[in-house]
Amino acid sequence: MILRQSFVLVVLCGLTVNICRADSSPSQAPMFDLHNGFWVNLHHFLFTSAQASSGIVRLPHGDPKDAMDLDSLSDRERQVWNTALSYYATALVRRDLLMDRGMEDIKNELEDLENSPDLKEAKVAPELKSVLLTAAPIYRKHWWPRHEEVNRDWISALNPLLERYGNSLAAALAKTYEVPWPEQPIRLDVVAYANWAGAYTTLYPTRSTISSLNAANQGTAALEIVFHEASHGMMTRVMNVIQTAEKEQAAQHRGAIRAHGLWHEVLFYTSGELVAELVPGYAPYADKNGLWDHAWTRADREALERDWKPHMLGSATLDAALTKLVTDLSSRRESQRK
């Protein structure tokens, strides 16, 4: 099918730029609103660095230069930076960036005020605002130029993929999950460091935060991860059908026998398979990164291929496919318990 070409606007680094996008629908709105903001990058860098210094995690998927730059700080800069890390280590790092509503509010505020010189309008704790303002000149001098460039390069590499495959993926996801693609562009903030997974999405509205340094988010995988994250806002129907089927199976087997999170397996499988269908030779994220071996099981993937894939191909309804998937997985786990 020949797709009509249209020009859309995407916000990038505080500037509005034109990119060309294939469009097969009447809507001219872009699918994503891409941002490369200073404050949210600083926030995530401090959060991840404080986690690393606290021994919670090591600095994940980072640029070795980021750690090396600590040695270039003056005594005064180091004192200020360590004070900021201490605040994050004490007040924030044991909170979850995704599941903690307060952390979500902080993220959203810093994203929305990406061009603010002083965070005067930021609705965050005064102590956090003070920490960010005092740490900002140090981050801007030593780390931000490189992080901004890496983010910009990641966006530049993503845009051609969105232009070529974006409409097809959006249409396929909407058809598969039986929900419309959002009318408004999905906000996507690109940061050097995100969370432990390299990307996460908060809802109502759907807003994604994706790491440009994470090794698993590079190349064509960036296309999958962007649509994977966007899919989080499209899963309500899938989750409801799975929950109903699991309750029925639990009643039949006199106990819950299905681990939480099947909807996420469906999401991973669906976005990966759709990209693999469009891009020859592409290995889906879950396959390439071993999720079927250490997060779930190969048997789960086989069940998705057998039970869910027919719905993706149009030969089974969403309800029937998911109910069969839950039934098959429940039966396997029941037999394993005996």
N, C-alpha and C positions, 0 to 999 in steps of 0.2 A: 504494500500500500504506500502510495506517495503521500507524504505528510506536508501540510501547508506550513510555510515558514513565517514566523512572526518575531517581532522584537519586543523584549521585556526588560524591565528595570530590576536590578538587584543592588541592594546596598552593600558596599564593600569598603571596609576601613573608613567608614564615615563619608564615603563618596558614592554617588549614584552613577552606575556605569551601564551601558547597553551591552547585552549579549544576545546572540541569536539563538532561538529555541524552536525546535519542531513542535507544531501544535496541531493536533487532530480534533480538537474540541472547540466550541465557540468561545470558551473563556480565554482571555489574554493574560491572566494573572500568572506570575511566576510561581513555581511550586515551593521554592525555598527563599528565605530572606537571610542571606549569609552575612555574618559579622565577624570582625577581628578586633575585639575591644580590649583596651588597656586594663581597665579595672577588674574585669572578670578573669583575665589572664593572671594578673597579680594575685588575686584571691586564690585561684587554684594552685599557683606555684607556691605560695606560702603554705597552703593547706598540705600539699604533697610533701614539701620540704620538711614541715613540722612533723608529719607522720614518719618520715624517714629518720629524722633526728631523734624521735621518740621510740624508735625501734618497732613501730607498728607495721611499716612496710619499708622496703628499700625504694629509692627513687626509681620508679618504673619507666622503662622504655624511654629514657631521657637522653639528652645530649651530654656526653662527658664534659663538655665545656661548661655546663651549668654548675657542676660541682667544682671545677677548677677555678671558676670566677670568684668563688668565695675567698680564694687566696689573694685576689687583687683588691679586696676591700681595704680601705683605710681603717685605722683603729676606731675612729668615730663612726664610720659606716658600719663596721662590724658590730659595734655596740647597739646601734639602732636596729640593724637587721636581726640580731639575736633577740632583742626585746620583742620584735614582731613575731619571731618564731616561737618564743616563749608564750606569748598570748595565744597563738593558734594552738600550741601544744596543750595549754591548760583549758582553753574555753571551747575549742572547736573540733580537734582532730578525732575525738572518739564519737563524734556525731556523724550520721550518714548523709552524704551529699544528696542522695536520691530519696531516701525514705523519711528524712527529717524535714517537716514542713518549714521549720525555721531556717534551715539551710537552703531550702528551695527559695524562700523569700529573699534571702541575702543574694543568692545568685541572680534572681530576676531583677532586683534593684540595681546591681552592678552592671548587668547587661544593658538595662534601659538607660543608664547614665554613663554609657561608654565614652561620651565626649565631654563629660563634666570635668572642669579643671580642679574643683575643690570638694565634690560630693556634698555640696551644701543641701541639696534636696533629697539626699539618700535617707531612706527610712530603715536605718540599721542602728545597732547599739552604738552609743557615742564612743565607747572604748574601741570597737572595731573600726569605726570611721577614723579615729585618731591614729590607730596602728597603720591603716592603709595609707593615710596621708603622709605619715613620717617615713614609711617604707617606699613610697612611690618614687621619689627622686633616685634612690639607690637602684631600684628595679629598672627604672627608665634608662639609667646610665649603663648598667652592667649586663642586663639580660633582655630587656624588652626589644632592642633593635634586632637581635637574632630571633627571638620568638615571633615578633611581628613578621619578619621576612619568611620564616618557616611556615607560619599560618597562611601568609599571602600566596606562597608557592603551592601549598596544599590546595587552596581554593582554586588557583589557576589550573591545576591539574584536574580538579574535579569538574570544572565547568564544561569542558568538551564532552565528558562522559554524560553529564546531565543533558546536554544538548542532543546527544545522539540517542540515549536510551531512556531519558527521564520520563517522557510521556508514556512510553510503552510499559514501563515498570509501574507508574502510578495507576494506569488503567488496569493492569493485571492485578495489582493489589486490591484495588477497589472492587473488582469483579470477584476475586477470591474470597475476600472477607465480607462481601455484600454490604459495604458501606461506602458512601461517596468520599472521594478525596477532598480534603478540607478546602473550603472556598478561599480562605485567606492563606497566604504563603506561610509555611512552617518556619519559624525562626530557628536558625542553626548558628550557634556560636562556636567558632573554631578557637581552641586554646592549645597551648603547648602541652599542658597536663590537664587531664580530666579526672576521672576517678580510677579506682584499681582496674576496672574493666576497659578503660580507654575511651569510653563513651557512655552517656546516660541521657535519659529523656524524662522530663517532668511533664505533667499533663494539666489540662484545663487552664490555659491552652497548651497544646503540644509544643514543647521547646526542647531542642536537642543541644547537647554540649559534647563536642568530639575533639579528641586529642590529635594534633597534627604530627606529633612525634612518635606516637604509638606505632610500633613496627607492623602490627596487624592491620593498620588502617591505610596502608599505602597502595598505590596503583589502582587497579580495578576494584580491589577490596573496599576502597573509599566509597565507591558507588553503592556496594551492598550495605555497608555500615550506615550510610545516610538513609537509605530506604528501610533498613532494619529499624533504625531509631524512629523514623516517622511512623512505622507500623505500630508502635506502642500505643499510639492514639487511635488505632483502628480495631482493637482486639476485644471490645466489650462483648460483642455477639459471640465470638469464639469462646471467650471465658465463660459466658453464661451457659452455653450448650455443654461444654466440658464439665462444668460444675454440676449440672443436672444429671448428666450421664454418670458421673462419679458417685453421686448420692445414690442413684439406683443400683449401681454395682456394689457399693458398700452395704446397702441394705440386703442384697442378695447373698453376699458373702459374710454378712454379720461382722462387718468391720471395714474401716478405710484401708484400702490396699494400694492406693495410687499416690505416689509422692507428689507434693505440691510443685506446680510449675510446668505442667504439660503444655499449657498455652504458649510458654516461651520456647519450647521445643518446636511447636508448630510455626512460630514466628521465625526462628532461626532457619528451619528447613525451607519455609516458603520463600523468604527473601533470597536465600542462597541459590535455590533451584531456579528462580526466575531470572537472576542475573546469569547463571550458568547457561540457561537456554538462549540468552541473547548474545553472550560473549563466548565464542568458541575457545575451549581449553581452560576456561575459568574454573577453579576449585572453590566451592563454597566455603565461607568463613569457618563454619562448624567442622567441616571435613579437614581443612588445612590446619586448623589449630587444635585438633584432637578433642573437641568437645564431646563427641560420641564415645570417647574412651574414658575420659576422666570426669565429665560433668553428668553425662547420662550413660546410655549403653548403645552398642551397635544394634541390639535388638529393637530399641526404640526407633532408630533410624529406619530399620527394615519395616517396622510397622507403619511409619509415616509414608514410606514409599508404597506400601501395599494398600493402606486404608485412606490416607489423606490425598495422595497424588491424584487418584481418580476425580476428586472434586476439582482440583486445580485444572484438570484436563476437560472438565465439563461433563463427566459421565456419572457423577454422584452429587447429591445435594450436600450442602455444608452440614446440616444436622445429621444426615445419615453417615457421612464420612467420619465425623468426630465421634459419634456414638459408637460406631464400629471400632474406631481407634481405641477408645476408652475400654470397650468390652474386651478386645484382644489383649491389651496390656494388663488389664485386671485379671483375665484368665491366666495369663502367664505368671503373674505374681502369685496368684492363688495356688497354682500348681507347684511353684517353688517353695511355698510355705508348708506344703504337705510332706 
